[in-house]
């Protein structure tokens, strides 16, 4: 039986509209972090694309042309990446927590290119070796931080068995003090990562088949 998608998880088909809504909600926060939007001659330059960089998709390659044929989708994907991993979200999950979710979700999804990317970012933040060892081995119950443990259990549930992302799973997060806003962003982040994993797998397959 096919598991039903939980109604509070965005479909990957809604990524563009979701990014626009998310951008609107975070505009004030990002403005305060990064300052006013640049209006110089670099305004129209193409921003770095995470998947293109990680997968080695060269700008002039056939695979790049395929991926950017619908450039709005590629831009929305990168826009979501930038927003979810902004240095700070006002009254929400810390960057460190979001990186742990990204590393664990992509590790569980067997997407080494992405998991290594998020691992390097975690290491840059000074992640503890003992915590990293436990998360890498999926020993979540051994984590000393109960909030992080709850977040990663929820991540594992939505990655491995999304049908079980029910009320009891949400209550486990609430018991550790997560607010409604934090839970919503967490669920949306996991949904985005699932989409990113599928996209990376598809692009990787095309590259292996000679579309690069």
C-alpha positions as CSV (number, residue, x, y, z in Angstrom):
1,X,0.0,0.0,0.0
2,X,1.4,3.4,-0.9
3,X,1.9,5.7,2.0
4,X,-0.2,8.9,1.9
5,X,1.8,12.1,2.0
6,X,1.0,14.0,5.2
7,X,-1.0,17.2,4.4
8,X,1.4,19.5,6.2
9,X,4.3,18.3,4.0
10,X,4.8,20.3,0.8
11,X,4.9,18.3,-2.5
12,X,8.0,18.8,-4.6
13,X,5.7,20.1,-7.3
14,X,4.8,23.0,-4.9
15,X,8.5,24.0,-4.5
16,X,8.3,27.2,-6.5
17,X,5.2,28.6,-4.7
18,X,6.6,27.3,-1.3
19,X,9.9,29.2,-1.9
20,X,8.0,32.4,-2.6
21,X,5.9,32.0,0.6
22,X,8.9,31.1,2.6
23,X,10.9,34.1,1.2
24,X,8.1,36.5,2.1
25,X,8.0,35.2,5.7
26,X,11.8,35.5,6.1
27,X,12.4,38.6,4.1
28,X,12.6,40.8,7.2
29,X,14.9,38.4,9.0
30,X,17.2,38.0,6.0
31,X,17.2,41.8,5.5
32,X,18.4,42.3,9.0
33,X,21.2,39.7,8.6
34,X,22.5,40.5,5.2
35,X,21.5,44.2,4.8
36,X,19.6,45.7,1.9
37,X,19.5,43.8,-1.4
38,X,22.4,44.7,-3.7
39,X,21.5,46.8,-6.7
40,X,24.9,47.1,-8.2
41,X,26.1,45.8,-11.5
42,X,26.2,42.2,-10.0
43,X,22.4,42.3,-9.7
44,X,21.8,40.0,-12.6
45,X,24.7,37.6,-12.1
46,X,23.8,34.0,-11.7
47,X,24.1,32.8,-8.1
48,X,26.2,29.7,-7.4
49,X,24.1,26.6,-7.7
50,X,24.7,23.9,-5.0
51,X,23.7,20.9,-7.1
52,X,25.6,22.0,-10.2
53,X,28.7,22.5,-8.1
54,X,28.4,19.3,-6.2
55,X,27.7,17.1,-9.2
56,X,30.2,18.8,-11.5
57,X,27.6,20.1,-14.0
58,X,29.5,22.6,-16.1
59,X,27.7,25.7,-17.4
60,X,28.1,24.9,-21.1
61,X,27.4,21.2,-20.7
62,X,24.3,19.4,-22.2
63,X,23.2,18.4,-18.7
64,X,23.3,22.0,-17.5
65,X,21.1,22.9,-20.5
66,X,18.6,20.2,-19.6
67,X,18.5,21.2,-16.0
68,X,18.1,24.9,-16.6
69,X,15.6,24.5,-19.5
70,X,13.0,25.5,-16.8
71,X,15.2,27.9,-15.0
72,X,12.5,28.9,-12.6
73,X,12.5,25.5,-11.0
74,X,16.3,25.5,-10.7
75,X,16.3,28.9,-9.2
76,X,13.5,27.9,-6.8
77,X,15.5,24.9,-5.7
78,X,18.6,27.0,-5.0
79,X,16.4,29.7,-3.4
80,X,15.0,27.1,-1.0
81,X,18.6,25.9,-0.3
82,X,19.7,29.5,0.6
83,X,16.7,30.1,2.8
84,X,16.7,26.9,4.7
85,X,20.4,27.3,5.5
86,X,20.5,31.1,6.1
87,X,22.7,31.8,9.1
88,X,19.8,32.6,11.3
89,X,16.0,32.1,11.3
90,X,14.2,34.4,13.7
91,X,12.7,32.4,16.6
92,X,13.3,29.1,14.8
93,X,15.7,26.1,14.4
94,X,19.4,27.0,14.8
95,X,21.6,26.6,11.8
96,X,23.4,23.8,13.6
97,X,20.2,21.9,14.1
98,X,19.2,22.4,10.4
99,X,22.6,21.1,9.3
100,X,22.2,18.0,11.5
101,X,18.9,17.4,9.9
102,X,20.3,17.8,6.4
103,X,23.3,15.5,7.2
104,X,21.2,12.8,8.8
105,X,18.4,12.9,6.2
106,X,20.8,12.6,3.2
107,X,22.8,9.9,5.1
108,X,19.7,7.8,5.6
109,X,18.8,8.4,1.9
110,X,22.1,7.0,0.8
111,X,23.1,10.1,-1.1
112,X,26.8,10.5,-0.3
113,X,27.4,13.6,-2.4
114,X,24.9,15.5,-0.4
115,X,25.7,13.9,3.0
116,X,29.4,14.8,2.6
117,X,28.4,18.3,1.7
118,X,26.4,18.8,4.8
119,X,29.0,17.0,6.9
120,X,31.7,19.4,5.8
121,X,29.4,22.3,6.8
122,X,28.8,20.7,10.2
123,X,32.5,20.2,10.8
124,X,33.1,23.9,9.9
125,X,30.7,24.8,12.8
126,X,32.8,22.7,15.2
127,X,30.5,19.7,15.6
128,X,31.5,17.4,18.4
129,X,33.2,14.2,17.2
130,X,31.2,12.1,19.7
131,X,27.9,13.5,18.5
132,X,29.0,13.0,14.8
133,X,29.9,9.4,15.5
134,X,26.6,8.6,17.1
135,X,24.6,10.3,14.4
136,X,26.6,8.7,11.6
137,X,25.9,5.3,13.2
138,X,22.2,6.2,13.7
139,X,22.6,5.9,17.5
140,X,20.2,8.7,18.1
141,X,19.2,7.4,21.6
142,X,22.7,7.9,22.8
143,X,22.7,11.7,22.2
144,X,22.9,13.8,25.3
145,X,20.9,16.6,23.8
146,X,17.2,15.5,24.1
147,X,16.1,18.3,21.7
148,X,18.5,17.3,19.0
149,X,17.6,13.6,19.5
150,X,13.9,14.4,19.1
151,X,14.5,16.4,15.9
152,X,16.6,13.6,14.4
153,X,14.1,10.9,15.4
154,X,11.4,12.9,13.6
155,X,13.8,13.2,10.6
156,X,14.3,9.4,10.5
157,X,10.5,8.9,10.7
158,X,9.7,11.1,7.8
159,X,12.6,9.7,5.7
160,X,12.0,6.0,6.4
161,X,8.3,5.8,7.1
162,X,6.5,9.1,6.4
163,X,3.1,7.6,7.1
164,X,4.1,7.5,10.8
165,X,4.7,11.2,10.9
166,X,1.5,11.5,12.9
167,X,0.2,13.4,15.9
168,X,2.3,11.3,18.4
169,X,5.4,12.2,16.4
170,X,4.6,15.9,16.6
171,X,3.9,15.6,20.3
172,X,7.3,14.1,20.9
173,X,8.8,17.3,19.4
174,X,6.5,19.5,21.5
175,X,7.6,17.8,24.6
176,X,11.2,18.9,23.9
177,X,10.0,22.5,23.6
178,X,9.8,22.9,19.8
179,X,7.3,25.6,18.8
180,X,4.7,25.2,16.1
181,X,6.8,27.4,13.8
182,X,9.9,25.2,14.4
183,X,8.0,22.0,13.7
184,X,6.6,23.4,10.4
185,X,10.0,24.5,9.2
186,X,11.5,21.1,10.3
187,X,8.9,19.2,8.3
188,X,9.3,21.5,5.3
189,X,13.1,21.2,5.5
190,X,12.9,17.4,5.5
191,X,10.5,17.5,2.5
192,X,12.9,19.8,0.6
193,X,15.8,17.4,1.4
194,X,13.8,14.5,0.1
195,X,13.3,16.4,-3.1
196,X,16.9,17.4,-3.3
197,X,18.0,13.7,-2.9
198,X,15.7,12.6,-5.7
199,X,16.9,15.4,-7.9
200,X,20.6,14.7,-7.2
201,X,20.0,11.0,-8.0
202,X,18.3,11.8,-11.3
203,X,21.0,14.3,-12.4
204,X,23.7,11.9,-11.3
205,X,22.1,9.1,-13.4
206,X,21.9,11.4,-16.4
207,X,25.6,12.4,-16.0
208,X,26.6,8.7,-15.8
209,X,24.6,8.0,-18.9
210,X,26.6,10.6,-20.8
211,X,24.4,13.6,-20.7
212,X,27.1,15.7,-19.1
